[in-house]
């Protein structure tokens, strides 16, 4: 038999198997519906969660890129993933690291490979204008170059200067959300507000970059870091430095210079580990993606339940199909059908049933992803690999759970099968 003839026979068998599968669905609508529903739920979970995780990763990448392609961070301590501290030194390794200081930030700014260094610390507290009191507003103490690394845009007024930073001036730059809440319909510039109970003058308004996790920005205010240290109520020791390399320097070169300078400043010996953390954008994104990979384990656990339900349904429907078609099986074997041919037909029937459930699940998952993309800040998108996984999982479920009924049909004695009533 030629190759073309073999392909034609295979296509005929596939068509027959698919046709018989649809006949079984029409004959056993209840059982078939449960099987399709089980597989559909499993596949829907895979598609929907993959779309959301892909969207979250893309959103985080876009947010980090607003800081500039070469920007990196210096922190007191960094450990990726979820960490639980019981208060002990062993579970709180950051305690052994000294605080970062403004003096160290200023030192790093003077390095030849560094264009600028911004530093910040944050808290939250009450902001008041006349009789209006907002109890929990984000308050950040920044260096004058904060706009370079924050991704924010100044839309009115100005930011504070180095002179105002050095003088601990009581000036504030508020975001649009806070301006709308404190001064609806009014010009906020030069108005007096109170932050932590102390009077400040509003000198500017800024627009924040889109935040995928919070959607609509929360009220926020930025003040000079020296002023923040003077008036704010905050947990000390968590200053973050943002380093911008020069145009001619690479990230690796600047990173090496920063590490060497800090180690020398802190008197660390060659054998001692760094008592600070330097974090590049790639490392930050890698850590976040490792965190989201945990969601894939949850996804697999949830989807496997649905596929198991579908698989049990496959066994039930296929056993009924084998019983109802016993005489047909005996006749086919009497006419020369091999064990492999009988088994192949039933496996095609089982795989068709679960694949139909997979298609339904993919459509439902795509609808959920579309809803998330349209009605939430998450740019959900169905990745191609999830579609491939969904199709393979559906087909493999049908084949695996259809093996027993198919095997039972293939080993029937043709004489006994023909006697079946």
Kinemage of the C-alpha trace (Angstrom):
@kinemage 1
@onewidth
@group {chain A} dominant
@subgroup {mainchain}
@vectorlist {calphas} color= white
{ca unk a 1} P 0.000 0.000 0.000
{ca unk a 2} L 1.375 3.363 -1.017
{ca unk a 3} L 1.911 6.224 1.418
{ca unk a 4} L -0.952 8.186 -0.147
{ca unk a 5} L -3.290 5.236 0.255
{ca unk a 6} L -2.304 4.821 3.891
{ca unk a 7} L -3.023 8.501 4.520
{ca unk a 8} L -6.429 8.137 2.870
{ca unk a 9} L -7.272 5.147 5.081
{ca unk a 10} L -6.132 7.062 8.182
{ca unk a 11} L -8.268 10.049 7.213
{ca unk a 12} L -11.275 7.778 6.723
{ca unk a 13} L -10.796 6.189 10.132
{ca unk a 14} L -10.430 9.599 11.760
{ca unk a 15} L -13.620 10.795 10.068
{ca unk a 16} L -15.483 7.692 11.178
{ca unk a 17} L -14.216 8.061 14.757
{ca unk a 18} L -15.243 11.717 14.901
{ca unk a 19} L -18.665 10.910 13.449
{ca unk a 20} L -19.234 8.122 15.975
{ca unk a 21} L -18.170 10.476 18.775
{ca unk a 22} L -20.842 12.997 17.798
{ca unk a 23} L -23.371 10.164 17.571
{ca unk a 24} L -22.439 9.197 21.153
{ca unk a 25} L -22.883 12.784 22.289
{ca unk a 26} L -26.369 12.916 20.772
{ca unk a 27} L -27.272 9.542 22.284
{ca unk a 28} L -25.939 10.340 25.790
{ca unk a 29} L -26.415 14.076 26.117
{ca unk a 30} L -26.269 14.121 29.928
{ca unk a 31} L -23.057 12.132 30.300
{ca unk a 32} L -21.468 13.838 27.320
{ca unk a 33} L -22.403 17.250 28.711
{ca unk a 34} L -20.724 16.477 32.038
{ca unk a 35} L -17.620 15.233 30.247
{ca unk a 36} L -17.436 18.326 28.035
{ca unk a 37} L -18.111 20.585 31.023
{ca unk a 38} L -15.362 18.986 33.119
{ca unk a 39} L -12.748 19.323 30.378
{ca unk a 40} L -14.003 22.821 29.527
{ca unk a 41} L -13.543 23.991 33.123
{ca unk a 42} L -10.009 22.618 33.250
{ca unk a 43} L -9.043 24.241 29.962
{ca unk a 44} L -10.804 27.505 30.843
{ca unk a 45} L -8.700 27.803 34.007
{ca unk a 46} L -5.498 27.294 32.008
{ca unk a 47} L -6.413 29.874 29.363
{ca unk a 48} L -7.787 32.511 31.757
{ca unk a 49} L -4.950 32.314 34.288
{ca unk a 50} L -2.268 32.198 31.588
{ca unk a 51} L -3.794 35.310 29.997
{ca unk a 52} L -3.893 37.190 33.293
{ca unk a 53} L -0.365 36.203 34.346
{ca unk a 54} L 0.954 37.149 30.898
{ca unk a 55} L -0.827 40.500 31.190
{ca unk a 56} L 0.529 41.135 34.670
{ca unk a 57} L 4.093 40.364 33.559
{ca unk a 58} L 3.742 42.668 30.551
{ca unk a 59} L 2.280 45.420 32.712
{ca unk a 60} L 5.077 45.203 35.275
{ca unk a 61} L 7.671 45.222 32.489
{ca unk a 62} L 6.114 48.343 30.974
{ca unk a 63} L 6.044 50.097 34.357
{ca unk a 64} L 9.686 49.291 35.076
{ca unk a 65} L 10.707 50.488 31.606
{ca unk a 66} L 9.268 53.944 32.362
{ca unk a 67} L 12.229 54.414 34.716
{ca unk a 68} L 14.680 54.252 31.825
{ca unk a 69} L 16.452 51.262 30.280
{ca unk a 70} L 19.681 51.575 32.319
{ca unk a 71} L 18.320 52.627 35.708
{ca unk a 72} L 19.022 50.357 38.680
{ca unk a 73} L 18.415 50.449 42.421
{ca unk a 74} L 20.404 50.304 45.642
{ca unk a 75} L 18.606 49.057 48.739
{ca unk a 76} L 19.420 48.132 52.291
{ca unk a 77} L 18.305 44.559 51.622
{ca unk a 78} L 16.513 42.610 48.899
{ca unk a 79} L 15.198 39.070 48.910
{ca unk a 80} L 12.865 37.972 46.167
{ca unk a 81} L 9.669 35.981 46.682
{ca unk a 82} L 7.428 35.720 49.710
{ca unk a 83} L 9.198 35.979 53.061
{ca unk a 84} L 7.784 35.526 56.538
{ca unk a 85} L 9.522 37.107 59.523
{ca unk a 86} L 8.859 35.952 63.066
{ca unk a 87} L 10.871 38.831 64.523
{ca unk a 88} L 14.070 36.835 65.003
{ca unk a 89} L 17.407 37.885 63.539
{ca unk a 90} L 17.545 34.643 61.522
{ca unk a 91} L 14.270 35.439 59.741
{ca unk a 92} L 15.055 39.165 59.491
{ca unk a 93} L 18.483 39.227 57.759
{ca unk a 94} L 18.174 42.921 56.856
{ca unk a 95} L 18.820 43.864 60.484
{ca unk a 96} L 22.560 43.291 60.093
{ca unk a 97} L 22.750 45.784 57.220
{ca unk a 98} L 23.304 49.458 58.108
{ca unk a 99} L 20.910 52.101 56.809
{ca unk a 100} L 21.614 53.789 53.497
{ca unk a 101} L 22.296 57.494 53.964
{ca unk a 102} L 22.021 60.739 52.033
{ca unk a 103} L 25.810 61.085 52.334
{ca unk a 104} L 26.266 57.782 50.490
{ca unk a 105} L 23.812 58.878 47.803
{ca unk a 106} L 25.692 62.142 47.322
{ca unk a 107} L 28.956 60.203 47.126
{ca unk a 108} L 27.559 57.965 44.371
{ca unk a 109} L 26.375 61.016 42.404
{ca unk a 110} L 29.997 62.101 42.079
{ca unk a 111} L 31.137 58.871 40.382
{ca unk a 112} L 32.227 59.428 36.739
{ca unk a 113} L 29.908 56.691 35.431
{ca unk a 114} L 26.831 58.047 37.258
{ca unk a 115} L 24.594 60.703 35.723
{ca unk a 116} L 22.400 61.131 38.795
{ca unk a 117} L 21.164 59.431 41.953
{ca unk a 118} L 17.690 59.925 43.372
{ca unk a 119} L 16.745 58.831 46.874
{ca unk a 120} L 13.441 58.416 48.608
{ca unk a 121} L 11.650 57.197 51.711
{ca unk a 122} L 7.919 56.865 52.151
{ca unk a 123} L 5.103 56.874 54.651
{ca unk a 124} L 1.427 57.775 54.866
{ca unk a 125} L -0.340 60.297 57.025
{ca unk a 126} L -3.010 62.993 57.294
{ca unk a 127} L -3.229 65.827 54.790
{ca unk a 128} L -5.542 68.752 55.625
{ca unk a 129} L -6.868 71.744 53.730
{ca unk a 130} L -9.134 74.014 55.788
{ca unk a 131} L -11.921 71.745 57.098
{ca unk a 132} L -11.135 68.859 54.735
{ca unk a 133} L -9.023 66.120 56.311
{ca unk a 134} L -7.699 63.079 54.389
{ca unk a 135} L -6.406 60.590 56.922
{ca unk a 136} L -4.128 58.268 54.932
{ca unk a 137} L -2.336 59.937 52.041
{ca unk a 138} L 0.894 58.563 50.549
{ca unk a 139} L 3.717 60.928 51.565
{ca unk a 140} L 7.123 60.467 49.926
{ca unk a 141} L 10.348 62.281 50.720
{ca unk a 142} L 12.387 62.575 47.529
{ca unk a 143} L 15.543 64.188 46.259
{ca unk a 144} L 15.144 67.022 43.700
{ca unk a 145} L 15.772 64.680 40.739
{ca unk a 146} L 12.776 62.445 41.561
{ca unk a 147} L 10.935 63.269 38.329
{ca unk a 148} L 13.769 61.710 36.298
{ca unk a 149} L 13.217 58.270 37.786
{ca unk a 150} L 9.551 58.199 38.815
{ca unk a 151} L 7.918 58.189 35.400
{ca unk a 152} L 5.706 61.082 36.557
{ca unk a 153} L 5.008 64.239 34.558
{ca unk a 154} L 4.690 67.713 36.015
{ca unk a 155} L 1.396 69.204 34.768
{ca unk a 156} L 1.257 72.446 36.769
{ca unk a 157} L 3.667 74.593 38.764
{ca unk a 158} L 7.159 73.301 39.493
{ca unk a 159} L 9.086 70.807 41.575
{ca unk a 160} L 11.311 71.740 44.514
{ca unk a 161} L 14.920 72.780 44.021
{ca unk a 162} L 18.194 71.705 45.582
{ca unk a 163} L 18.149 74.906 47.637
{ca unk a 164} L 14.717 73.998 49.048
{ca unk a 165} L 15.966 70.491 49.733
{ca unk a 166} L 19.006 71.802 51.628
{ca unk a 167} L 16.865 74.257 53.591
{ca unk a 168} L 14.215 71.628 54.508
{ca unk a 169} L 11.604 73.921 52.963
{ca unk a 170} L 7.944 73.140 53.636
{ca unk a 171} L 6.916 72.843 49.992
{ca unk a 172} L 4.901 70.057 48.392
{ca unk a 173} L 4.137 68.649 44.957
{ca unk a 174} L 0.799 66.825 44.912
{ca unk a 175} L -0.647 64.410 42.376
{ca unk a 176} L -3.776 65.124 40.339
{ca unk a 177} L -5.908 62.845 42.501
{ca unk a 178} L -5.061 64.775 45.671
{ca unk a 179} L -5.533 68.090 43.870
{ca unk a 180} L -9.035 67.029 42.787
{ca unk a 181} L -9.968 65.981 46.319
{ca unk a 182} L -8.544 69.004 48.130
{ca unk a 183} L -9.201 71.753 45.590
{ca unk a 184} L -12.132 70.841 43.311
{ca unk a 185} L -12.453 73.569 40.706
{ca unk a 186} L -9.627 75.625 42.257
{ca unk a 187} L -6.024 76.339 41.316
{ca unk a 188} L -3.926 74.395 43.875
{ca unk a 189} L -0.689 76.332 43.320
{ca unk a 190} L 0.435 78.392 46.359
{ca unk a 191} L -2.347 77.055 48.547
{ca unk a 192} L -1.477 76.078 52.100
{ca unk a 193} L -2.089 72.541 53.325
{ca unk a 194} L -1.023 70.631 56.416
{ca unk a 195} L 0.960 67.390 56.259
{ca unk a 196} L 1.444 65.526 59.521
{ca unk a 197} L -0.019 68.660 61.136
{ca unk a 198} L 2.646 71.012 59.717
{ca unk a 199} L 1.904 73.758 57.147
{ca unk a 200} L 3.180 73.272 53.567
{ca unk a 201} L 2.823 75.312 50.386
{ca unk a 202} L 1.712 73.518 47.230
{ca unk a 203} L 4.115 74.429 44.426
{ca unk a 204} L 3.282 71.828 41.783
{ca unk a 205} L 0.928 69.114 40.520
{ca unk a 206} L 2.091 65.942 38.797
{ca unk a 207} L 0.459 63.129 36.833
{ca unk a 208} L 1.445 59.629 37.846
{ca unk a 209} L 2.231 56.863 35.353
{ca unk a 210} L -0.500 54.253 35.058
{ca unk a 211} L -0.472 51.777 37.917
{ca unk a 212} L -1.745 48.379 36.829
{ca unk a 213} L -2.374 47.155 40.361
{ca unk a 214} L -4.213 50.100 41.833
{ca unk a 215} L -5.945 51.361 38.684
{ca unk a 216} L -6.997 54.887 39.594
{ca unk a 217} L -4.045 56.557 41.417
{ca unk a 218} L -4.393 57.144 45.151
{ca unk a 219} L -3.875 60.613 46.680
{ca unk a 220} L -0.148 61.272 47.034
{ca unk a 221} L 2.243 64.081 47.872
{ca unk a 222} L 5.994 64.475 47.353
{ca unk a 223} L 8.107 66.695 49.615
{ca unk a 224} L 11.872 67.315 49.913
{ca unk a 225} L 13.588 64.410 51.635
{ca unk a 226} L 15.194 66.648 54.240
{ca unk a 227} L 11.759 68.036 55.094
{ca unk a 228} L 10.361 64.504 55.210
{ca unk a 229} L 13.007 63.503 57.770
{ca unk a 230} L 12.102 66.532 59.840
{ca unk a 231} L 8.313 66.156 59.972
{ca unk a 232} L 7.209 62.712 58.826
{ca unk a 233} L 6.260 59.767 60.982
{ca unk a 234} L 7.864 56.770 59.291
{ca unk a 235} L 9.861 53.601 59.783
{ca unk a 236} L 13.514 54.474 59.338
{ca unk a 237} L 16.032 52.379 57.482
{ca unk a 238} L 14.292 51.762 54.161
{ca unk a 239} L 15.734 54.474 51.943
{ca unk a 240} L 15.972 53.455 48.296
{ca unk a 241} L 18.511 54.882 45.857
{ca unk a 242} L 17.823 54.995 42.117
{ca unk a 243} L 20.985 55.230 40.031
{ca unk a 244} L 21.057 56.568 36.447
{ca unk a 245} L 24.264 55.697 34.541
{ca unk a 246} L 25.755 58.170 32.089
{ca unk a 247} L 25.083 57.738 28.375
{ca unk a 248} L 28.591 56.333 27.789
{ca unk a 249} L 28.625 53.882 30.710
{ca unk a 250} L 27.042 50.454 30.680
{ca unk a 251} L 24.829 49.208 33.495
{ca unk a 252} L 27.449 46.619 34.480
{ca unk a 253} L 30.261 49.217 34.624
{ca unk a 254} L 28.194 51.630 36.704
{ca unk a 255} L 27.026 48.826 38.959
{ca unk a 256} L 30.625 47.776 39.610
{ca unk a 257} L 31.585 51.373 40.394
{ca unk a 258} L 28.671 51.767 42.815
{ca unk a 259} L 29.453 48.504 44.607
{ca unk a 260} L 33.152 49.359 44.914
{ca unk a 261} L 32.393 52.844 46.225
{ca unk a 262} L 29.915 51.634 48.838
{ca unk a 263} L 32.197 48.834 50.003
{ca unk a 264} L 35.066 51.299 50.411
{ca unk a 265} L 32.820 53.776 52.223
{ca unk a 266} L 31.656 51.081 54.638
{ca unk a 267} L 35.105 49.608 55.178
{ca unk a 268} L 34.241 46.108 53.976
{ca unk a 269} L 37.110 43.666 53.569
{ca unk a 270} L 37.479 41.592 50.355
{ca unk a 271} L 36.152 38.437 52.043
{ca unk a 272} L 33.077 40.164 53.467
{ca unk a 273} L 29.735 40.113 51.685
{ca unk a 274} L 27.988 43.300 50.638
{ca unk a 275} L 25.811 44.729 53.419
{ca unk a 276} L 23.537 46.369 50.828
{ca unk a 277} L 21.704 45.186 47.705
{ca unk a 278} L 22.101 46.345 44.115
{ca unk a 279} L 19.109 45.462 41.996
{ca unk a 280} L 18.880 45.787 38.214
{ca unk a 281} L 15.613 45.938 36.303
{ca unk a 282} L 16.260 42.468 34.864
{ca unk a 283} L 16.684 41.017 38.353
{ca unk a 284} L 13.535 42.769 39.552
{ca unk a 285} L 11.494 41.397 36.642
{ca unk a 286} L 12.991 37.927 37.071
{ca unk a 287} L 12.015 37.924 40.735
{ca unk a 288} L 8.474 38.996 39.920
{ca unk a 289} L 8.129 36.358 37.209
{ca unk a 290} L 9.386 33.687 39.606
{ca unk a 291} L 6.690 34.812 42.011
{ca unk a 292} L 3.948 34.589 39.391
{ca unk a 293} L 5.162 31.124 38.399
{ca unk a 294} L 3.671 29.937 41.692
{ca unk a 295} L 0.284 30.800 40.276
{ca unk a 296} L 0.903 28.281 37.514
{ca unk a 297} L 1.047 25.509 40.120
{ca unk a 298} L -2.343 26.627 41.398
{ca unk a 299} L -3.557 26.734 37.799
{ca unk a 300} L -2.416 23.162 37.176
{ca unk a 301} L -4.048 21.924 40.369
{ca unk a 302} L -7.378 23.560 39.533
{ca unk a 303} L -7.379 22.496 35.898
{ca unk a 304} L -6.459 18.887 36.759
{ca unk a 305} L -9.654 18.571 38.795
{ca unk a 306} L -11.753 19.531 35.789
{ca unk a 307} L -9.811 17.198 33.516
{ca unk a 308} L -10.279 14.333 35.986
{ca unk a 309} L -14.038 14.918 35.976
{ca unk a 310} L -13.977 14.902 32.197
{ca unk a 311} L -11.846 11.765 32.171
{ca unk a 312} L -14.280 9.848 34.374
{ca unk a 313} L -17.045 10.894 31.994
{ca unk a 314} L -15.005 9.576 29.069
{ca unk a 315} L -14.735 6.154 30.682
{ca unk a 316} L -18.476 6.045 31.362
{ca unk a 317} L -19.507 7.092 27.848
{ca unk a 318} L -16.968 4.856 26.118
{ca unk a 319} L -17.955 1.799 28.144
{ca unk a 320} L -21.576 2.385 27.144
{ca unk a 321} L -20.453 2.804 23.528
{ca unk a 322} L -18.493 -0.465 23.660
{ca unk a 323} L -21.481 -2.315 25.088
{ca unk a 324} L -23.936 -0.898 22.536
{ca unk a 325} L -21.621 -1.683 19.619
{ca unk a 326} L -20.509 -5.173 20.663
{ca unk a 327} L -22.061 -6.847 17.602
{ca unk a 328} L -20.496 -4.195 15.335
{ca unk a 329} L -17.106 -4.872 16.882
{ca unk a 330} L -17.549 -8.627 16.376
{ca unk a 331} L -18.551 -8.113 12.755
{ca unk a 332} L -15.583 -5.862 12.034
{ca unk a 333} L -13.165 -8.335 13.595
{ca unk a 334} L -14.757 -11.179 11.638
{ca unk a 335} L -14.155 -9.180 8.448
{ca unk a 336} L -10.472 -8.799 9.313
{ca unk a 337} L -10.223 -5.660 11.438
{ca unk a 338} L -7.132 -5.866 13.647
{ca unk a 339} L -6.960 -5.155 17.355
{ca unk a 340} L -5.027 -1.959 16.642
{ca unk a 341} L -7.711 -0.707 14.221
{ca unk a 342} L -10.513 -1.249 16.746
{ca unk a 343} L -8.511 0.415 19.485
{ca unk a 344} L -7.615 3.353 17.239
{ca unk a 345} L -11.273 3.981 16.408
{ca unk a 346} L -12.332 4.143 20.041
{ca unk a 347} L -9.398 6.336 21.036
{ca unk a 348} L -10.282 8.803 18.255
{ca unk a 349} L -13.835 8.836 19.593
{ca unk a 350} L -12.631 9.548 23.147
{ca unk a 351} L -10.150 12.226 22.039
{ca unk a 352} L -12.842 13.936 19.945
{ca unk a 353} L -15.124 14.127 22.960
{ca unk a 354} L -12.503 15.756 25.193
{ca unk a 355} L -11.221 17.996 22.389
{ca unk a 356} L -14.734 19.389 22.031
{ca unk a 357} L -14.625 20.206 25.737
{ca unk a 358} L -11.231 21.822 25.197
{ca unk a 359} L -12.578 24.065 22.437
{ca unk a 360} L -15.453 25.163 24.672
{ca unk a 361} L -12.975 25.855 27.494
{ca unk a 362} L -10.706 27.899 25.221
{ca unk a 363} L -13.641 30.050 24.115
{ca unk a 364} L -14.720 30.630 27.724
{ca unk a 365} L -11.148 31.382 28.801
{ca unk a 366} L -10.733 33.860 25.933
{ca unk a 367} L -13.982 35.593 26.950
{ca unk a 368} L -12.744 35.908 30.539
{ca unk a 369} L -9.384 37.259 29.328
{ca unk a 370} L -11.188 39.797 27.140
{ca unk a 371} L -13.300 40.918 30.087
{ca unk a 372} L -10.225 41.326 32.293
{ca unk a 373} L -8.454 43.298 29.563
{ca unk a 374} L -11.421 45.612 28.954
{ca unk a 375} L -12.653 46.184 32.498
{ca unk a 376} L -9.490 46.054 34.640
{ca unk a 377} L -6.015 47.650 34.395
{ca unk a 378} L -4.468 44.228 33.622
{ca unk a 379} L -3.545 43.928 29.906
{ca unk a 380} L -4.592 40.261 29.744
{ca unk a 381} L -3.672 38.423 26.532
{ca unk a 382} L -3.990 34.733 25.670
{ca unk a 383} L -0.479 33.395 24.897
{ca unk a 384} L -0.072 30.893 22.076
{ca unk a 385} L 1.586 28.329 24.333
{ca unk a 386} L -1.534 28.132 26.534
{ca unk a 387} L -3.664 27.255 23.495
{ca unk a 388} L -1.203 24.495 22.545
{ca unk a 389} L -1.197 23.189 26.139
{ca unk a 390} L -5.012 23.279 26.252
{ca unk a 391} L -5.351 21.276 23.012
{ca unk a 392} L -2.742 18.720 24.077
{ca unk a 393} L -4.244 18.368 27.561
{ca unk a 394} L -7.702 17.788 26.084
{ca unk a 395} L -6.533 15.166 23.597
{ca unk a 396} L -4.247 13.396 26.090
{ca unk a 397} L -7.082 13.263 28.646
{ca unk a 398} L -9.328 11.569 26.098
{ca unk a 399} L -6.645 9.094 25.037
{ca unk a 400} L -5.572 8.256 28.605
{ca unk a 401} L -9.048 7.693 29.987
{ca unk a 402} L -10.198 6.044 26.768
{ca unk a 403} L -7.465 3.416 26.868
{ca unk a 404} L -9.394 0.983 29.077
{ca unk a 405} L -12.644 0.980 27.057
{ca unk a 406} L -10.696 0.874 23.788
{ca unk a 407} L -8.555 -2.003 25.028
{ca unk a 408} L -11.647 -3.902 26.187
{ca unk a 409} L -13.232 -3.475 22.774
{ca unk a 410} L -10.096 -4.548 20.922
{ca unk a 411} L -9.709 -7.881 22.762
{ca unk a 412} L -13.311 -9.043 22.305
{ca unk a 413} L -13.764 -12.494 20.848
{ca unk a 414} L -15.554 -11.995 17.506
{ca unk a 415} L -17.727 -15.095 17.948
{ca unk a 416} L -18.918 -14.049 21.414
{ca unk a 417} L -19.399 -10.487 20.232
{ca unk a 418} L -21.630 -11.581 17.338
{ca unk a 419} L -23.800 -13.561 19.748
{ca unk a 420} L -24.386 -10.469 21.898
{ca unk a 421} L -27.995 -9.282 22.035
